[in-house]
Amino acid sequence: MGQHVRVAVVGSGFGGLGAAIRLRREGMTDFVVLERAGSVGGTWRDNSYPGCACDVPSHLYSFSFAPNPDWPRVFSGQRHIRAYLERITDAFGLRPHLRTHHEVRLMRWDPDALYWELETSRGTFTADVVISAAGPLSDPRIPDIPGLDGFPGKVFHSARWDHDYELRGKRVAVIGTGASAIQIVPAIQPDVRRLTLFQRTPPWVMPRADRAISAAERRLHRALPFTAAVRRKLLWGIRELQVQAFTKRPDELGLVESLAKANIARVIEDPALRAALTPSYRIGCKRILLSSSYYPALAQPNVDVVASGLAEVRGSTLVAADGTECEADAVVFGTGFHVTDMPIAERVVGAEGITLAETWRNGMESLRGATAAGFPNWMTIIGPNTGLGNSSMILMIESQLNYMADFLRQLDGLDAFGGRVALAPRPAAVRTWNHRVQERMKRTVWNTGGCTSWYLDANGRNTTIWPGTTAEFRRATRRVDLSEYEVIRAAGPREGVRSAAGERETVR
Ligand code: NAP
């Protein structure tokens, strides 16, 4: 048997590192963080495409317990966010827990031993509790395009940028117009010979008021940390106030649409292009994108917008669904990720011997975004319906960490007499929670705005977004309500299980 730990954390992005920090702050050291890549950072390690930055202000898009007074810009770039994650890995003493190049291939619940068996690319582990922080934006999605295999040029996804490939002077096609593509386009447009953008659905794009954070501001935040906290609170408060329009009164968003239309009109003179770039669905239905350089880039003479999806590839010719053709040397897919069909779910086998993917075949469902019926002592960070349309995911992650910490506390309390204990959410509690979430979802702009997006699953159900304020989610996840859980107890004590240190035998 491999190493036994109290907790195995899967992934080392914001979610996994946040979980690890919280475990340490709760006084726990018996845990590992399993990471498939060679370094920490998750999506902020993998997405290194030109122009990559976060469109949520950095002072809000960082942990409240690890403020960074030195954020260089209002919207800092990927390099700085990744460096922040590396820094906090050191600052909170996480390195000894980190197991890089450990891809989790399977996690299987043992209903007799009451623990999880984890098979990784570098050996097995057992863990009383699994915190799955594999992330919803971790597995790139490239659409099945007929003929793509025969394309003679270069092909890559935005999250797997090939920095060795020189785009300068090439004819480049960018597929998609999501948050990634709209950052890539202005970053590469000055260098490439010809840029053809395949736009299936136009996004709503608002200006991004980015600027460098001055040395004086940074000094102030360093000298008086409460000033950075106030800044964060303001950024948070503004977004909390906006939520109501998304969740309850999408009609109010018409005013924002006029601002977004003015943003197009200011830059795009050609009426045909203007029309092609103007969305026909309610703003907010898809993520509102922020960029002040996207439309100016599209107005450049070396850029063509094909207002249709990529449908086929014939040799080096790309063919759109409307029949438009173009020649390309390279194709960059900004086509998003497997979100509602999370690949990690295929690798989790629960108490009934079935995978989480099978359990979720009609749509993802969890209790309070964290636990799933049939999967005892298993919890996910950024689980179903914990996403946000307009604010910082770090706020949601921190709420989930509160829930995780209380889950472990309750488990310890129940285990006080040396038996072995697991907590499994009651199916009725999961149903009730999801019913409430879906009832609230009915009025939201994501469901009523007249668009399709990755927020919706194959059945059109919104299983990704939280239909409320971050404060409401914080309240809903402050404590684990034991009445929502079944307490599973093992028949006898467990013997001879190796501890995290691998030196002493633990008897529970
Ligand atoms: P995305 O939002 O899922 O966008 C995928 C794009 O690909 C859509 O425009 C989609 O068109 C298009 N597409 C798919 N198949 C196509 C085809 N055959 N032809 C043409 N277009 C096609 O993916 P993403 O841009 O990578 O963003 C994913 C998420 O990552 C974001 O929503 C956000 O949460 C996060 N992100 C955040 C930031 C940030 O600054 N914070 C930056 C990047 C990404 P349709 O709209 O028609 O489906």
Residues whose N, C-alpha, C, O or C-beta is under 5 A from the ligand:
A	BS01	NAP	A53 C54 D55 V56 L137 P143 I175 G176 T177 G178 A179 S180 A181 F198 Q199 R200 T201 R287 S308 G309 L310 G334 T335 G336 F337 W454
